[in-house]
Amino acid sequence: MKYFKIFGSKCFIKINDGSPRKFDSRGDEGIFLGYSTRSKAYKCYNYRLKKIVESIDVRLMKIFQKRKLKNMKMISLLNKKNL
């Protein structure tokens, strides 16, 4: 189940338009929307292009996912103590 991703997570989409220069950005920021039905790719909303793109080269922010899980655990612990 590790290969499932959380929808709505912040992600970075690799730019495949030619070879970037030394100081150019190599990725765009976006939101993970789901999986493509046509190919083995991810669907993401690209903030820079302002449209939905499909790409294989996507990195998800796992830091936020871990923080969210920790916060949920803390909330459940607090609720148990208050009962």
Secondary structure as the mmCIF struct_conf table of DSSP 4:
data_model
#
loop_
_struct_conf.conf_type_id
_struct_conf.id
_struct_conf.beg_label_comp_id
_struct_conf.beg_label_asym_id
_struct_conf.beg_label_seq_id
_struct_conf.end_label_comp_id
_struct_conf.end_label_asym_id
_struct_conf.end_label_seq_id
TURN_TY1_P TURN_TY1_P1 LYS A 2 TYR A 3
TURN_TY1_P TURN_TY1_P2 PHE A 7 GLY A 8
STRN STRN1 LYS A 10 LYS A 14
BEND BEND1 ASP A 17 GLY A 18
TURN_TY1_P TURN_TY1_P3 LYS A 22 PHE A 23
BEND BEND2 ASP A 24 ASP A 24
BEND BEND3 ARG A 26 ARG A 26
STRN STRN2 GLY A 27 TYR A 35
BEND BEND4 THR A 37 LYS A 40
STRN STRN3 TYR A 42 ASN A 46
TURN_TY1_P TURN_TY1_P4 TYR A 47 LYS A 50
STRN STRN4 LYS A 51 SER A 55
BEND BEND5 ILE A 56 ILE A 56
STRN STRN5 VAL A 58 LEU A 60
HELX_RH_AL_P HELX_RH_AL_P1 LYS A 62 ASN A 82
#
